[in-house]
Amino acid sequence: MADYPTREEAYALVTEFNQSDSLIKHALSVEAVMRHFASRFGEDPEVWGVVGLVHDLDYEKWPDEHCKKTEEILTERGWPEELIRAVVSHGWGIVTDVEPKSEMEKVLFATDELTGLVTATALVRPSKSILDMSAKSVKKKWNQKAFAAGANRKIIAKGAEMLEMELSELIAETIAGMRPVAEKIGLAGSLAEG
């Protein structure tokens, strides 16, 4: 496992290429969700976590080259091919033709957009928190096309299908994955400890 990048290396890379607070919080959200699902699937949370952390590495500086620029950067830095492929696959059907095949790739594909929808839903709640939120709250917002319009529901639904999970279960697991970092991502709201 020594050839895998550490969490610290991945985070340093994210902050080297991204200054946007919202993009960094998104990276932390996806990292946490990837770690959660890795544990659920009996995989290595460290490996899945770094993939989640760097998945949008190029988005702030090169939005028109999304995934392609990240592939270049990670290749230059000597990242393992399987991790680069996983990162690139989350843009399948949008900016890349790399179809998610492994469980890690499918989870990233399914939850990337979903973390945005979950975040937006939490922020309109009275508590502004993910800690007291259920999948039902997100499902209520699902058909409101104007709500979190940037969160592509088709991709989320396709990801759930690829994982052979009910949408409600995928949402519930994504919320559960984000809860441990609620404070860091600004979603502890009025339920923040202390």
C-alpha positions as CSV (number, residue, x, y, z in Angstrom):
1,M,0.0,0.0,0.0
2,A,3.0,2.3,0.2
3,D,2.6,3.4,-3.4
4,Y,-0.8,5.0,-2.7
5,P,-0.8,8.7,-1.9
6,T,-1.6,9.7,1.7
7,R,-4.6,11.8,2.7
8,E,-2.2,14.6,3.5
9,E,-0.7,14.5,0.0
10,A,-4.1,14.5,-1.5
11,Y,-5.3,17.4,0.6
12,A,-2.2,19.4,-0.2
13,L,-3.0,18.8,-3.9
14,V,-6.6,20.0,-3.5
15,T,-5.5,23.2,-1.8
16,E,-2.7,23.8,-4.3
17,F,-5.3,23.9,-7.1
18,N,-8.4,25.2,-5.3
19,Q,-9.0,28.3,-3.3
20,S,-12.8,28.2,-3.4
21,D,-14.2,27.4,0.0
22,S,-17.2,25.7,-1.5
23,L,-15.1,23.4,-3.7
24,I,-12.9,22.5,-0.8
25,K,-16.0,21.7,1.3
26,H,-17.4,19.6,-1.6
27,A,-14.1,17.7,-1.8
28,L,-14.3,17.0,2.0
29,S,-17.9,15.9,1.6
30,V,-17.1,13.5,-1.2
31,E,-14.1,12.2,0.7
32,A,-16.2,11.4,3.7
33,V,-18.9,9.7,1.7
34,M,-16.2,7.6,-0.2
35,R,-14.7,6.5,3.2
36,H,-18.2,5.6,4.5
37,F,-19.0,3.5,1.4
38,A,-15.5,1.9,1.4
39,S,-16.1,0.6,4.9
40,R,-19.5,-0.6,3.9
41,F,-18.1,-2.6,0.9
42,G,-15.1,-3.9,2.9
43,E,-12.6,-1.8,1.0
44,D,-9.8,0.5,2.1
45,P,-11.3,3.9,3.3
46,E,-7.9,5.6,2.9
47,V,-7.7,4.7,-0.8
48,W,-11.4,5.6,-1.5
49,G,-11.0,8.7,0.5
50,V,-8.1,10.2,-1.5
51,V,-10.0,9.5,-4.7
52,G,-13.0,11.4,-3.3
53,L,-10.8,14.2,-2.1
54,V,-9.1,14.9,-5.5
55,H,-12.0,14.1,-7.8
56,D,-12.6,17.8,-8.8
57,L,-9.0,18.9,-8.6
58,D,-9.1,20.8,-11.9
59,Y,-12.6,22.2,-11.6
60,E,-11.7,25.7,-10.3
61,K,-8.8,26.5,-12.7
62,W,-9.8,24.5,-15.8
63,P,-13.6,23.9,-15.8
64,D,-13.5,23.4,-19.6
65,E,-10.9,20.6,-19.2
66,H,-12.6,18.9,-16.2
67,C,-11.2,15.4,-15.5
68,K,-8.7,15.7,-18.4
69,K,-6.5,18.2,-16.5
70,T,-6.8,16.2,-13.3
71,E,-5.6,13.1,-15.2
72,E,-2.6,15.0,-16.4
73,I,-1.7,16.3,-12.9
74,L,-2.1,12.9,-11.2
75,T,-0.1,11.2,-13.9
76,E,2.7,13.7,-13.5
77,R,2.6,13.1,-9.7
78,G,2.9,9.4,-10.2
79,W,-0.5,8.4,-8.9
80,P,-1.5,4.8,-9.4
81,E,-3.5,4.2,-12.6
82,E,-6.5,2.7,-10.9
83,L,-7.0,5.8,-8.8
84,I,-6.6,8.1,-11.8
85,R,-9.1,6.0,-13.7
86,A,-11.6,6.2,-10.8
87,V,-11.3,10.0,-10.7
88,V,-11.7,10.4,-14.4
89,S,-14.7,8.0,-14.5
90,H,-16.9,10.3,-12.4
91,G,-17.2,12.5,-15.5
92,W,-18.6,9.6,-17.6
93,G,-21.1,10.7,-20.1
94,I,-20.5,14.4,-19.4
95,V,-16.8,15.1,-20.0
96,T,-15.2,11.7,-20.4
97,D,-16.0,8.3,-21.9
98,V,-14.5,6.3,-19.1
99,E,-17.3,4.3,-17.7
100,P,-17.4,3.5,-14.0
101,K,-16.7,-0.2,-13.6
102,S,-15.3,-0.9,-10.1
103,E,-17.4,-0.3,-6.9
104,M,-15.2,2.6,-6.0
105,E,-15.9,4.3,-9.4
106,K,-19.6,3.6,-9.2
107,V,-19.8,5.1,-5.7
108,L,-17.9,8.3,-6.8
109,F,-20.1,8.6,-9.9
110,A,-23.3,8.2,-7.8
111,T,-22.5,10.4,-4.9
112,D,-20.6,13.3,-6.4
113,E,-23.7,15.2,-7.5
114,L,-25.7,13.8,-4.6
115,T,-23.5,15.5,-2.0
116,G,-24.4,18.8,-3.6
117,L,-28.1,18.0,-3.4
118,V,-27.8,16.9,0.2
119,T,-25.8,20.0,1.1
120,A,-28.4,22.3,-0.5
121,T,-31.2,20.5,1.3
122,A,-29.5,20.8,4.7
123,L,-29.0,24.5,4.2
124,V,-32.7,25.3,3.7
125,R,-33.7,23.4,6.9
126,P,-34.5,25.3,10.0
127,S,-31.5,23.7,11.8
128,K,-29.2,24.2,8.7
129,S,-27.8,20.9,9.7
130,I,-27.2,17.4,8.2
131,L,-27.2,15.9,11.6
132,D,-31.0,15.8,12.0
133,M,-31.8,15.3,8.3
134,S,-33.2,12.1,6.7
135,A,-33.3,10.9,3.1
136,K,-37.0,11.9,3.1
137,S,-36.0,15.6,3.2
138,V,-33.8,15.1,0.1
139,K,-36.5,13.1,-1.7
140,K,-39.0,16.0,-1.2
141,K,-36.6,18.3,-3.1
142,W,-35.8,15.7,-5.8
143,N,-38.6,16.8,-8.2
144,Q,-38.1,20.5,-7.7
145,K,-36.0,21.1,-10.8
146,A,-35.1,24.7,-9.8
147,F,-33.8,23.5,-6.4
148,A,-30.1,22.8,-6.5
149,A,-30.4,22.8,-10.3
150,G,-26.7,22.0,-10.7
151,A,-27.2,18.6,-9.0
152,N,-27.8,16.3,-12.0
153,R,-30.6,13.9,-10.8
154,K,-30.1,11.7,-13.9
155,I,-26.5,11.0,-12.9
156,I,-27.5,10.3,-9.3
157,A,-30.3,7.9,-10.4
158,K,-28.0,6.2,-12.9
159,G,-25.4,5.8,-10.2
160,A,-27.9,4.2,-7.8
161,E,-28.9,1.8,-10.6
162,M,-25.3,0.9,-11.2
163,L,-24.8,0.2,-7.5
164,E,-28.1,-1.7,-7.5
165,M,-29.3,0.5,-4.6
166,E,-32.7,2.1,-4.1
167,L,-32.4,5.9,-4.4
168,S,-33.6,6.4,-0.8
169,E,-30.8,4.0,0.5
170,L,-28.1,5.8,-1.6
171,I,-29.3,9.2,-0.1
172,A,-29.4,7.8,3.4
173,E,-25.9,6.4,3.1
174,T,-24.6,9.6,1.6
175,I,-26.0,11.6,4.5
176,A,-24.5,9.1,7.0
177,G,-21.2,9.5,5.2
178,M,-21.3,13.3,5.5
179,R,-22.3,13.5,9.1
180,P,-18.8,12.9,10.6
181,V,-17.5,16.0,8.8
182,A,-20.6,18.1,9.3
183,E,-18.6,20.8,11.3
184,K,-15.8,21.0,8.6
185,I,-18.3,21.3,5.7
186,G,-20.5,23.9,7.4
187,L,-23.5,21.6,7.9
188,A,-23.6,21.2,11.7
189,G,-25.9,24.2,11.8
190,S,-27.6,25.0,15.1
191,L,-26.8,21.4,16.2
192,A,-23.1,22.1,16.3
193,E,-21.5,20.9,19.5
194,G,-20.1,23.4,22.0
